[in-house]
Amino acid sequence: MRICIGVFALLLVVQGVCLAAPRVTVTPESPRPGEVLFVTLEPEQELLRAACSWNGRSYPFRFREKSGRYPLALPISADTRPGKHRATVYWKYADGAMGRESITIQVRPRDFGVQRLRLSSSQAKKYSSPDTKREKRLIAAALDRVTPDRLWRGSFVMPVEGRISTPFGIKRYVNGKFSYRHRGVDIAAPEGTPVRAAADGVVALADDSFLLHGKTIVLDHGQGVLSLYLHLSRIEVSVGERVSRGEIIGRVGQTGVATGPHLHFGVYVYHEAVDPFFWMKLPTGRGR
Ligand SMILES: [Zn+2]
């Protein structure tokens, strides 16, 4: 018996398996495409590094809360196929012990629908015009930000009171040809209607020179979560400014390519567009 235990212990050392595995929790249990997976790691001892592999990408746990927990918000792309997916958490403790744990995530089916849009050829051309490269690059750079402080507390608020004219995730055909998936929600409202910050954040981008997106604001809410506001008639904040949930940041307009006054509102997690409405009703335990 003693020999058996010895061999078992040796195997554990050789494989570097750690007995005091961290507690890993994941919510929601069965999300839909376009939603978010909240993964929390609670290590038993000092952590050297840890990451979660999800959908072909590795996301490091970089942010330690005062409680000692490491939170991570992961995007479930709108293109994710329904069915079983695996999130694998890898960790290494400061004493060299390491391990991993795989969690099966059952992604439920979701139909986003189709929208057909007619645009004049000069407007349609703007989607692929080389003149819009600069604005696409600037927006992409802003959405790439991953800053350590989580600024949002509780669910997001609707940035504008109005009618939802285009939902999130719909497949858009422009002049009969598949063009792109709609990566936010469009909220129709009269020109000049106040646009409010959906959550506490810092202004990462405020630019009034864009041909396609129009006057644009990007807010950084921290830990890879950002929100995007397009087609504004006026911008009322500047880069680096700290804003609170509900604070007015601009006005509804139809600048750039738009078929009428509306706000295009997007929420991004690690540069992946997710459903803004998910953030307005965060799962229990996430509304801190
Ligand atoms: Zn839109």
Residues whose N, C-alpha, C, O or C-beta is under 5 A from the ligand:
A	BS01	ZN	V185 D186 H264
